[in-house]
Amino acid sequence: MSLFVRARRGGALDQNVDALTGQAVYHVLRQRAAEAGVEAFSPHDLRRTYIGDLLDEGADLSVAQDLAGHSSLTTTAGYDRRGERAKEQAASRLDVPYDG
C-alpha cells in the first residue's frame, strides 16, 4: 500500500496501479500551493517539517531517525532545529542530588 495513490473521477481510490511518481507528487503539491496562495514548496519541505516537528514535540532522535528512514543518526540530526533551548530543557529534567 502506498501513501499516495491515484484517484479516479468521483473520488474512488485506485490501489491496483503503481504508486504516484515523485514527479507526480511534486506536481500536485505545486498545484495545491498555487490554489492556496502559498509560496511554492517541495516534497522535501514536508519531510523537513515532519522531522522537525517530531523533534520539537520531544521525540527521541533515534525514533525520528527510524520514522524518517535514515540510516545515519547524523542525517536526522541535521533536521534538528531545537538548538540550545532543547539542551537546557533536557538537562533541567535531571534530578541531581548533589547541591555543590
Biopython code that builds the backbone (N, CA, C, O; Angstrom):
import numpy as np
from Bio.PDB.StructureBuilder import StructureBuilder

atoms = [
    (1, "MET", "N", (0.843, -1.177, 0.000)),
    (1, "MET", "CA", (0.000, 0.000, 0.000)),
    (1, "MET", "C", (0.890, 1.244, 0.000)),
    (1, "MET", "O", (1.899, 1.290, 0.705)),
    (2, "SER", "N", (0.526, 2.218, -0.768)),
    (2, "SER", "CA", (1.309, 3.451, -0.886)),
    (2, "SER", "C", (0.607, 4.596, -0.181)),
    (2, "SER", "O", (-0.611, 4.589, -0.002)),
    (3, "LEU", "N", (1.393, 5.569, 0.211)),
    (3, "LEU", "CA", (0.835, 6.764, 0.808)),
    (3, "LEU", "C", (0.058, 7.559, -0.228)),
    (3, "LEU", "O", (-1.014, 8.088, 0.063)),
    (4, "PHE", "N", (0.595, 7.643, -1.422)),
    (4, "PHE", "CA", (-0.054, 8.386, -2.495)),
    (4, "PHE", "C", (-0.517, 7.408, -3.565)),
    (4, "PHE", "O", (0.291, 6.700, -4.165)),
    (5, "VAL", "N", (-1.815, 7.376, -3.798)),
    (5, "VAL", "CA", (-2.374, 6.531, -4.860)),
    (5, "VAL", "C", (-3.215, 7.403, -5.778)),
    (5, "VAL", "O", (-3.560, 8.533, -5.433)),
    (6, "ARG", "N", (-3.536, 6.880, -6.928)),
    (6, "ARG", "CA", (-4.333, 7.637, -7.883)),
    (6, "ARG", "C", (-5.806, 7.602, -7.494)),
    (6, "ARG", "O", (-6.314, 6.606, -6.979)),
    (7, "ALA", "N", (-6.464, 8.709, -7.753)),
    (7, "ALA", "CA", (-7.903, 8.795, -7.504)),
    (7, "ALA", "C", (-8.618, 8.876, -8.849)),
    (7, "ALA", "O", (-8.215, 9.626, -9.738)),
    (8, "ARG", "N", (-9.662, 8.108, -8.979)),
    (8, "ARG", "CA", (-10.473, 8.148, -10.196)),
    (8, "ARG", "C", (-11.500, 9.275, -10.079)),
    (8, "ARG", "O", (-11.722, 9.830, -9.003)),
    (9, "ARG", "N", (-12.108, 9.591, -11.198)),
    (9, "ARG", "CA", (-13.185, 10.586, -11.157)),
    (9, "ARG", "C", (-14.257, 10.083, -10.200)),
    (9, "ARG", "O", (-14.593, 8.899, -10.192)),
    (10, "GLY", "N", (-14.775, 10.974, -9.414)),
    (10, "GLY", "CA", (-15.749, 10.580, -8.406)),
    (10, "GLY", "C", (-15.100, 10.299, -7.066)),
    (10, "GLY", "O", (-15.793, 10.107, -6.067)),
    (11, "GLY", "N", (-13.747, 10.270, -7.032)),
    (11, "GLY", "CA", (-13.045, 10.137, -5.774)),
    (11, "GLY", "C", (-12.648, 8.733, -5.366)),
    (11, "GLY", "O", (-12.014, 8.564, -4.324)),
    (12, "ALA", "N", (-12.996, 7.716, -6.144)),
    (12, "ALA", "CA", (-12.602, 6.354, -5.783)),
    (12, "ALA", "C", (-11.088, 6.194, -5.936)),
    (12, "ALA", "O", (-10.506, 6.620, -6.933)),
    (13, "LEU", "N", (-10.463, 5.576, -4.937)),
    (13, "LEU", "CA", (-9.019, 5.367, -4.987)),
    (13, "LEU", "C", (-8.705, 4.115, -5.778)),
    (13, "LEU", "O", (-9.379, 3.095, -5.637)),
    (14, "ASP", "N", (-7.686, 4.195, -6.604)),
    (14, "ASP", "CA", (-7.258, 3.061, -7.416)),
    (14, "ASP", "C", (-5.928, 2.556, -6.882)),
    (14, "ASP", "O", (-4.871, 3.081, -7.231)),
    (15, "GLN", "N", (-5.983, 1.536, -6.038)),
    (15, "GLN", "CA", (-4.770, 0.989, -5.447)),
    (15, "GLN", "C", (-4.202, -0.159, -6.269)),
    (15, "GLN", "O", (-3.235, -0.796, -5.851)),
    (16, "ASN", "N", (-4.780, -0.429, -7.421)),
    (16, "ASN", "CA", (-4.310, -1.517, -8.273)),
    (16, "ASN", "C", (-3.326, -1.046, -9.329)),
    (16, "ASN", "O", (-2.951, -1.815, -10.214)),
    (17, "VAL", "N", (-2.908, 0.202, -9.248)),
    (17, "VAL", "CA", (-1.918, 0.726, -10.186)),
    (17, "VAL", "C", (-0.677, 1.116, -9.396)),
    (17, "VAL", "O", (-0.703, 1.187, -8.167)),
    (18, "ASP", "N", (0.383, 1.363, -10.104)),
    (18, "ASP", "CA", (1.616, 1.771, -9.445)),
    (18, "ASP", "C", (1.401, 3.067, -8.658)),
    (18, "ASP", "O", (0.547, 3.882, -9.004)),
    (19, "ALA", "N", (2.180, 3.238, -7.610)),
    (19, "ALA", "CA", (2.109, 4.456, -6.809)),
    (19, "ALA", "C", (2.482, 5.659, -7.671)),
    (19, "ALA", "O", (3.160, 5.520, -8.689)),
    (20, "LEU", "N", (2.039, 6.816, -7.258)),
    (20, "LEU", "CA", (2.392, 8.028, -7.979)),
    (20, "LEU", "C", (3.904, 8.210, -7.982)),
    (20, "LEU", "O", (4.580, 7.873, -7.010)),
    (21, "THR", "N", (4.413, 8.728, -9.046)),
    (21, "THR", "CA", (5.845, 9.006, -9.124)),
    (21, "THR", "C", (6.177, 10.239, -8.291)),
    (21, "THR", "O", (5.293, 11.018, -7.934)),
    (22, "GLY", "N", (7.435, 10.402, -7.991)),
    (22, "GLY", "CA", (7.873, 11.592, -7.276)),
    (22, "GLY", "C", (7.505, 12.856, -8.028)),
    (22, "GLY", "O", (7.121, 13.860, -7.428)),
    (23, "GLN", "N", (7.625, 12.801, -9.349)),
    (23, "GLN", "CA", (7.286, 13.971, -10.166)),
    (23, "GLN", "C", (5.795, 14.283, -10.079)),
    (23, "GLN", "O", (5.410, 15.452, -10.055)),
    (24, "ALA", "N", (4.959, 13.259, -10.032)),
    (24, "ALA", "CA", (3.516, 13.476, -9.920)),
    (24, "ALA", "C", (3.171, 14.103, -8.570)),
    (24, "ALA", "O", (2.331, 15.002, -8.502)),
    (25, "VAL", "N", (3.808, 13.639, -7.503)),
    (25, "VAL", "CA", (3.579, 14.212, -6.175)),
    (25, "VAL", "C", (4.010, 15.677, -6.178)),
    (25, "VAL", "O", (3.299, 16.534, -5.653)),
    (26, "TYR", "N", (5.155, 15.963, -6.759)),
    (26, "TYR", "CA", (5.653, 17.335, -6.842)),
    (26, "TYR", "C", (4.653, 18.216, -7.600)),
    (26, "TYR", "O", (4.386, 19.345, -7.189)),
    (27, "HIS", "N", (4.109, 17.711, -8.686)),
    (27, "HIS", "CA", (3.140, 18.458, -9.486)),
    (27, "HIS", "C", (1.887, 18.777, -8.662)),
    (27, "HIS", "O", (1.394, 19.905, -8.694)),
    (28, "VAL", "N", (1.382, 17.798, -7.934)),
    (28, "VAL", "CA", (0.189, 18.005, -7.100)),
    (28, "VAL", "C", (0.475, 19.052, -6.025)),
    (28, "VAL", "O", (-0.354, 19.927, -5.773)),
    (29, "LEU", "N", (1.644, 18.963, -5.392)),
    (29, "LEU", "CA", (1.993, 19.942, -4.363)),
    (29, "LEU", "C", (2.070, 21.354, -4.933)),
    (29, "LEU", "O", (1.590, 22.303, -4.312)),
    (30, "ARG", "N", (2.661, 21.492, -6.093)),
    (30, "ARG", "CA", (2.757, 22.820, -6.720)),
    (30, "ARG", "C", (1.378, 23.368, -7.042)),
    (30, "ARG", "O", (1.111, 24.555, -6.857)),
    (31, "GLN", "N", (0.500, 22.489, -7.529)),
    (31, "GLN", "CA", (-0.870, 22.889, -7.850)),
    (31, "GLN", "C", (-1.604, 23.360, -6.597)),
    (31, "GLN", "O", (-2.225, 24.423, -6.595)),
    (32, "ARG", "N", (-1.528, 22.571, -5.545)),
    (32, "ARG", "CA", (-2.245, 22.898, -4.304)),
    (32, "ARG", "C", (-1.671, 24.162, -3.655)),
    (32, "ARG", "O", (-2.419, 24.959, -3.089)),
    (33, "ALA", "N", (-0.373, 24.348, -3.732)),
    (33, "ALA", "CA", (0.239, 25.557, -3.180)),
    (33, "ALA", "C", (-0.275, 26.789, -3.925)),
    (33, "ALA", "O", (-0.590, 27.805, -3.305)),
    (34, "ALA", "N", (-0.357, 26.700, -5.242)),
    (34, "ALA", "CA", (-0.864, 27.822, -6.037)),
    (34, "ALA", "C", (-2.321, 28.107, -5.693)),
    (34, "ALA", "O", (-2.706, 29.267, -5.550)),
    (35, "GLU", "N", (-3.140, 27.056, -5.560)),
    (35, "GLU", "CA", (-4.547, 27.227, -5.212)),
    (35, "GLU", "C", (-4.714, 27.859, -3.836)),
    (35, "GLU", "O", (-5.641, 28.639, -3.617)),
    (36, "ALA", "N", (-3.821, 27.525, -2.908)),
    (36, "ALA", "CA", (-3.906, 28.052, -1.545)),
    (36, "ALA", "C", (-3.262, 29.420, -1.412)),
    (36, "ALA", "O", (-3.390, 30.075, -0.378)),
    (37, "GLY", "N", (-2.575, 29.848, -2.454)),
    (37, "GLY", "CA", (-1.926, 31.147, -2.418)),
    (37, "GLY", "C", (-0.686, 31.181, -1.542)),
    (37, "GLY", "O", (-0.314, 32.233, -1.024)),
    (38, "VAL", "N", (-0.049, 30.032, -1.377)),
    (38, "VAL", "CA", (1.179, 29.994, -0.591)),
    (38, "VAL", "C", (2.376, 29.842, -1.519)),
    (38, "VAL", "O", (2.256, 29.410, -2.666)),
    (39, "GLU", "N", (3.528, 30.211, -0.983)),
    (39, "GLU", "CA", (4.754, 30.084, -1.742)),
    (39, "GLU", "C", (4.982, 28.619, -2.116)),
    (39, "GLU", "O", (4.725, 27.724, -1.310)),
    (40, "ALA", "N", (5.451, 28.380, -3.300)),
    (40, "ALA", "CA", (5.699, 27.007, -3.750)),
    (40, "ALA", "C", (6.686, 26.307, -2.822)),
    (40, "ALA", "O", (7.589, 26.938, -2.271)),
    (41, "PHE", "N", (6.510, 25.017, -2.656)),
    (41, "PHE", "CA", (7.403, 24.229, -1.821)),
    (41, "PHE", "C", (7.571, 22.859, -2.441)),
    (41, "PHE", "O", (6.886, 22.519, -3.406)),
    (42, "SER", "N", (8.472, 22.081, -1.895)),
    (42, "SER", "CA", (8.780, 20.776, -2.469)),
    (42, "SER", "C", (8.400, 19.672, -1.489)),
    (42, "SER", "O", (8.157, 19.944, -0.313)),
    (43, "PRO", "N", (8.349, 18.425, -1.964)),
    (43, "PRO", "CA", (8.081, 17.307, -1.056)),
    (43, "PRO", "C", (9.110, 17.239, 0.080)),
    (43, "PRO", "O", (8.780, 16.817, 1.188)),
    (44, "HIS", "N", (10.330, 17.645, -0.186)),
    (44, "HIS", "CA", (11.346, 17.607, 0.860)),
    (44, "HIS", "C", (11.030, 18.597, 1.983)),
    (44, "HIS", "O", (11.389, 18.361, 3.136)),
    (45, "ASP", "N", (10.365, 19.697, 1.651)),
    (45, "ASP", "CA", (9.937, 20.638, 2.687)),
    (45, "ASP", "C", (8.980, 19.962, 3.662)),
    (45, "ASP", "O", (9.028, 20.225, 4.864)),
    (46, "LEU", "N", (8.112, 19.092, 3.150)),
    (46, "LEU", "CA", (7.194, 18.349, 4.016)),
    (46, "LEU", "C", (7.975, 17.401, 4.927)),
    (46, "LEU", "O", (7.671, 17.273, 6.113)),
    (47, "ARG", "N", (8.970, 16.749, 4.363)),
    (47, "ARG", "CA", (9.812, 15.830, 5.141)),
    (47, "ARG", "C", (10.560, 16.585, 6.245)),
    (47, "ARG", "O", (10.605, 16.145, 7.394)),
    (48, "ARG", "N", (11.141, 17.720, 5.879)),
    (48, "ARG", "CA", (11.891, 18.536, 6.840)),
    (48, "ARG", "C", (10.968, 18.996, 7.972)),
    (48, "ARG", "O", (11.352, 18.959, 9.141)),
    (49, "THR", "N", (9.759, 19.425, 7.629)),
    (49, "THR", "CA", (8.801, 19.874, 8.634)),
    (49, "THR", "C", (8.376, 18.729, 9.534)),
    (49, "THR", "O", (8.289, 18.896, 10.751)),
    (50, "TYR", "N", (8.108, 17.554, 8.945)),
    (50, "TYR", "CA", (7.687, 16.383, 9.707)),
    (50, "TYR", "C", (8.745, 16.000, 10.742)),
    (50, "TYR", "O", (8.426, 15.802, 11.914)),
    (51, "ILE", "N", (9.986, 15.898, 10.315)),
    (51, "ILE", "CA", (11.061, 15.503, 11.225)),
    (51, "ILE", "C", (11.292, 16.585, 12.269)),
    (51, "ILE", "O", (11.448, 16.283, 13.452)),
    (52, "GLY", "N", (11.315, 17.831, 11.845)),
    (52, "GLY", "CA", (11.496, 18.932, 12.791)),
    (52, "GLY", "C", (10.384, 18.985, 13.828)),
    (52, "GLY", "O", (10.641, 19.220, 15.009)),
    (53, "ASP", "N", (9.145, 18.766, 13.388)),
    (53, "ASP", "CA", (8.011, 18.779, 14.326)),
    (53, "ASP", "C", (8.086, 17.616, 15.309)),
    (53, "ASP", "O", (7.766, 17.774, 16.487)),
    (54, "LEU", "N", (8.507, 16.453, 14.829)),
    (54, "LEU", "CA", (8.685, 15.313, 15.734)),
    (54, "LEU", "C", (9.663, 15.666, 16.852)),
    (54, "LEU", "O", (9.399, 15.421, 18.029)),
    (55, "LEU", "N", (10.784, 16.239, 16.464)),
    (55, "LEU", "CA", (11.809, 16.590, 17.440)),
    (55, "LEU", "C", (11.341, 17.712, 18.357)),
    (55, "LEU", "O", (11.620, 17.690, 19.556)),
    (56, "ASP", "N", (10.631, 18.694, 17.803)),
    (56, "ASP", "CA", (10.107, 19.789, 18.620)),
    (56, "ASP", "C", (9.134, 19.287, 19.681)),
    (56, "ASP", "O", (9.052, 19.852, 20.772)),
    (57, "GLU", "N", (8.401, 18.230, 19.363)),
    (57, "GLU", "CA", (7.418, 17.679, 20.299)),
    (57, "GLU", "C", (8.025, 16.673, 21.269)),
    (57, "GLU", "O", (7.305, 16.044, 22.044)),
    (58, "GLY", "N", (9.339, 16.521, 21.228)),
    (58, "GLY", "CA", (10.015, 15.692, 22.213)),
    (58, "GLY", "C", (10.346, 14.283, 21.780)),
    (58, "GLY", "O", (10.791, 13.479, 22.598)),
    (59, "ALA", "N", (10.141, 13.964, 20.523)),
    (59, "ALA", "CA", (10.509, 12.630, 20.044)),
    (59, "ALA", "C", (12.017, 12.446, 20.169)),
    (59, "ALA", "O", (12.789, 13.375, 19.932)),
    (60, "ASP", "N", (12.413, 11.267, 20.534)),
    (60, "ASP", "CA", (13.822, 10.929, 20.619)),
    (60, "ASP", "C", (14.422, 10.972, 19.218)),
    (60, "ASP", "O", (13.755, 10.626, 18.243)),
    (61, "LEU", "N", (15.672, 11.395, 19.117)),
    (61, "LEU", "CA", (16.333, 11.497, 17.824)),
    (61, "LEU", "C", (16.350, 10.156, 17.091)),
    (61, "LEU", "O", (16.187, 10.112, 15.872)),
    (62, "SER", "N", (16.547, 9.061, 17.834)),
    (62, "SER", "CA", (16.583, 7.746, 17.179)),
    (62, "SER", "C", (15.202, 7.324, 16.677)),
    (62, "SER", "O", (15.104, 6.600, 15.686)),
    (63, "VAL", "N", (14.138, 7.766, 17.345)),
    (63, "VAL", "CA", (12.772, 7.478, 16.873)),
    (63, "VAL", "C", (12.526, 8.247, 15.576)),
    (63, "VAL", "O", (12.000, 7.694, 14.609)),
    (64, "ALA", "N", (12.911, 9.525, 15.562)),
    (64, "ALA", "CA", (12.759, 10.328, 14.348)),
    (64, "ALA", "C", (13.576, 9.731, 13.212)),
    (64, "ALA", "O", (13.130, 9.719, 12.064)),
    (65, "GLN", "N", (14.772, 9.236, 13.525)),
    (65, "GLN", "CA", (15.619, 8.588, 12.507)),
    (65, "GLN", "C", (14.895, 7.402, 11.894)),
    (65, "GLN", "O", (14.875, 7.238, 10.674)),
    (66, "ASP", "N", (14.300, 6.576, 12.747)),
    (66, "ASP", "CA", (13.587, 5.392, 12.273)),
    (66, "ASP", "C", (12.396, 5.777, 11.405)),
    (66, "ASP", "O", (12.192, 5.197, 10.339)),
    (67, "LEU", "N", (11.614, 6.748, 11.853)),
    (67, "LEU", "CA", (10.442, 7.179, 11.088)),
    (67, "LEU", "C", (10.826, 7.825, 9.760)),
    (67, "LEU", "O", (10.098, 7.716, 8.773)),
    (68, "ALA", "N", (11.971, 8.497, 9.745)),
    (68, "ALA", "CA", (12.428, 9.145, 8.509)),
    (68, "ALA", "C", (13.086, 8.160, 7.552)),
    (68, "ALA", "O", (13.237, 8.444, 6.364)),
    (69, "GLY", "N", (13.477, 6.996, 8.078)),
    (69, "GLY", "CA", (14.150, 6.018, 7.233)),
    (69, "GLY", "C", (15.613, 6.345, 6.984)),
    (69, "GLY", "O", (16.205, 5.871, 6.015)),
    (70, "HIS", "N", (16.190, 7.149, 7.851)),
    (70, "HIS", "CA", (17.608, 7.487, 7.699)),
    (70, "HIS", "C", (18.479, 6.358, 8.231)),
    (70, "HIS", "O", (18.169, 5.770, 9.267)),
    (71, "SER", "N", (19.562, 6.052, 7.533)),
    (71, "SER", "CA", (20.490, 5.030, 8.016)),
    (71, "SER", "C", (21.473, 5.615, 9.019)),
    (71, "SER", "O", (22.077, 4.880, 9.800)),
    (72, "SER", "N", (21.638, 6.927, 9.001)),
    (72, "SER", "CA", (22.597, 7.580, 9.889)),
    (72, "SER", "C", (21.889, 8.567, 10.812)),
    (72, "SER", "O", (21.064, 9.366, 10.369)),
    (73, "LEU", "N", (22.216, 8.503, 12.079)),
    (73, "LEU", "CA", (21.665, 9.451, 13.055)),
    (73, "LEU", "C", (22.133, 10.870, 12.745)),
    (73, "LEU", "O", (21.430, 11.839, 13.034)),
    (74, "THR", "N", (23.303, 10.987, 12.166)),
    (74, "THR", "CA", (23.842, 12.299, 11.797)),
    (74, "THR", "C", (22.943, 12.989, 10.774)),
    (74, "THR", "O", (22.753, 14.204, 10.829)),
    (75, "THR", "N", (22.392, 12.216, 9.846)),
    (75, "THR", "CA", (21.486, 12.789, 8.847)),
    (75, "THR", "C", (20.255, 13.368, 9.529)),
    (75, "THR", "O", (19.843, 14.488, 9.228)),
    (76, "THR", "N", (19.669, 12.607, 10.447)),
    (76, "THR", "CA", (18.481, 13.070, 11.165)),
    (76, "THR", "C", (18.807, 14.295, 12.005)),
    (76, "THR", "O", (18.004, 15.225, 12.077)),
    (77, "ALA", "N", (19.961, 14.308, 12.635)),
    (77, "ALA", "CA", (20.358, 15.440, 13.472)),
    (77, "ALA", "C", (20.418, 16.731, 12.654)),
    (77, "ALA", "O", (20.238, 17.817, 13.205)),
    (78, "GLY", "N", (20.664, 16.627, 11.367)),
    (78, "GLY", "CA", (20.691, 17.803, 10.507)),
    (78, "GLY", "C", (19.342, 18.491, 10.381)),
    (78, "GLY", "O", (19.279, 19.650, 9.971)),
    (79, "TYR", "N", (18.267, 17.802, 10.723)),
    (79, "TYR", "CA", (16.918, 18.364, 10.674)),
    (79, "TYR", "C", (16.513, 18.984, 12.009)),
    (79, "TYR", "O", (15.441, 19.580, 12.114)),
    (80, "ASP", "N", (17.347, 18.849, 13.014)),
    (80, "ASP", "CA", (17.023, 19.301, 14.363)),
    (80, "ASP", "C", (17.165, 20.807, 14.450)),
    (80, "ASP", "O", (18.260, 21.340, 14.274)),
    (81, "ARG", "N", (16.081, 21.488, 14.717)),
    (81, "ARG", "CA", (16.079, 22.955, 14.761)),
    (81, "ARG", "C", (15.901, 23.481, 16.186)),
    (81, "ARG", "O", (15.654, 24.670, 16.386)),
    (82, "ARG", "N", (16.028, 22.591, 17.173)),
    (82, "ARG", "CA", (15.742, 22.970, 18.559)),
    (82, "ARG", "C", (16.845, 23.795, 19.202)),
    (82, "ARG", "O", (16.548, 24.675, 20.011)),
    (83, "GLY", "N", (18.083, 23.547, 18.879)),
    (83, "GLY", "CA", (19.187, 24.337, 19.400)),
    (83, "GLY", "C", (19.414, 24.209, 20.888)),
    (83, "GLY", "O", (19.114, 23.182, 21.497)),
    (84, "GLU", "N", (19.945, 25.263, 21.458)),
    (84, "GLU", "CA", (20.336, 25.283, 22.865)),
    (84, "GLU", "C", (19.145, 25.131, 23.806)),
    (84, "GLU", "O", (19.281, 24.544, 24.880)),
    (85, "ARG", "N", (17.994, 25.645, 23.426)),
    (85, "ARG", "CA", (16.804, 25.563, 24.270)),
    (85, "ARG", "C", (16.486, 24.122, 24.634)),
    (85, "ARG", "O", (16.149, 23.829, 25.781)),
    (86, "ALA", "N", (16.591, 23.229, 23.672)),
    (86, "ALA", "CA", (16.290, 21.811, 23.922)),
    (86, "ALA", "C", (17.304, 21.191, 24.869)),
    (86, "ALA", "O", (16.946, 20.369, 25.712)),
    (87, "LYS", "N", (18.561, 21.579, 24.735)),
    (87, "LYS", "CA", (19.589, 21.045, 25.625)),
    (87, "LYS", "C", (19.330, 21.486, 27.066)),
    (87, "LYS", "O", (19.443, 20.692, 28.000)),
    (88, "GLU", "N", (18.985, 22.748, 27.228)),
    (88, "GLU", "CA", (18.707, 23.274, 28.568)),
    (88, "GLU", "C", (17.492, 22.590, 29.190)),
    (88, "GLU", "O", (17.506, 22.250, 30.373)),
    (89, "GLN", "N", (16.438, 22.386, 28.390)),
    (89, "GLN", "CA", (15.237, 21.724, 28.905)),
    (89, "GLN", "C", (15.534, 20.278, 29.291)),
    (89, "GLN", "O", (15.056, 19.797, 30.318)),
    (90, "ALA", "N", (16.316, 19.592, 28.478)),
    (90, "ALA", "CA", (16.657, 18.199, 28.780)),
    (90, "ALA", "C", (17.471, 18.118, 30.067)),
    (90, "ALA", "O", (17.213, 17.261, 30.912)),
    (91, "ALA", "N", (18.440, 18.995, 30.218)),
    (91, "ALA", "CA", (19.272, 18.979, 31.419)),
    (91, "ALA", "C", (18.466, 19.335, 32.664)),
    (91, "ALA", "O", (18.754, 18.836, 33.751)),
    (92, "SER", "N", (17.467, 20.186, 32.514)),
    (92, "SER", "CA", (16.662, 20.599, 33.669)),
    (92, "SER", "C", (15.774, 19.466, 34.184)),
    (92, "SER", "O", (15.290, 19.532, 35.314)),
    (93, "ARG", "N", (15.558, 18.444, 33.387)),
    (93, "ARG", "CA", (14.735, 17.309, 33.807)),
    (93, "ARG", "C", (15.469, 16.367, 34.753)),
    (93, "ARG", "O", (14.848, 15.550, 35.434)),
    (94, "LEU", "N", (16.779, 16.485, 34.792)),
    (94, "LEU", "CA", (17.572, 15.598, 35.641)),
    (94, "LEU", "C", (17.441, 15.987, 37.111)),
    (94, "LEU", "O", (17.445, 17.166, 37.464)),
    (95, "ASP", "N", (17.327, 14.990, 37.935)),
    (95, "ASP", "CA", (17.300, 15.209, 39.385)),
    (95, "ASP", "C", (18.717, 14.950, 39.889)),
    (95, "ASP", "O", (19.131, 13.802, 40.054)),
    (96, "VAL", "N", (19.439, 16.015, 40.127)),
    (96, "VAL", "CA", (20.829, 15.895, 40.558)),
    (96, "VAL", "C", (20.869, 16.079, 42.077)),
    (96, "VAL", "O", (20.605, 17.174, 42.574)),
    (97, "PRO", "N", (21.198, 15.018, 42.817)),
    (97, "PRO", "CA", (21.167, 15.112, 44.279)),
    (97, "PRO", "C", (22.290, 15.966, 44.861)),
    (97, "PRO", "O", (22.180, 16.450, 45.988)),
    (98, "TYR", "N", (23.346, 16.150, 44.117)),
    (98, "TYR", "CA", (24.489, 16.926, 44.619)),
    (98, "TYR", "C", (24.186, 18.419, 44.482)),
    (98, "TYR", "O", (23.869, 18.889, 43.389)),
    (99, "ASP", "N", (24.280, 19.143, 45.552)),
    (99, "ASP", "CA", (23.927, 20.557, 45.559)),
    (99, "ASP", "C", (25.137, 21.486, 45.445)),
    (99, "ASP", "O", (24.965, 22.694, 45.284)),
    (100, "GLY", "N", (26.327, 20.959, 45.523)),
    (100, "GLY", "CA", (27.513, 21.775, 45.332)),
    (100, "GLY", "C", (28.100, 22.151, 46.587)),
    (100, "GLY", "O", (29.115, 22.846, 46.610)),
]
sb = StructureBuilder()
sb.init_structure("model")
sb.init_model(0)
sb.init_chain("A")
sb.init_seg("    ")
for serial, (resi, resn, name, xyz) in enumerate(atoms, 1):
    if name == "N":
        sb.init_residue(resn, " ", resi, " ")
    sb.init_atom(name, np.array(xyz, "f"), 0.0, 1.0, " ", f" {name:<3s}", serial, name[0])
structure = sb.get_structure()
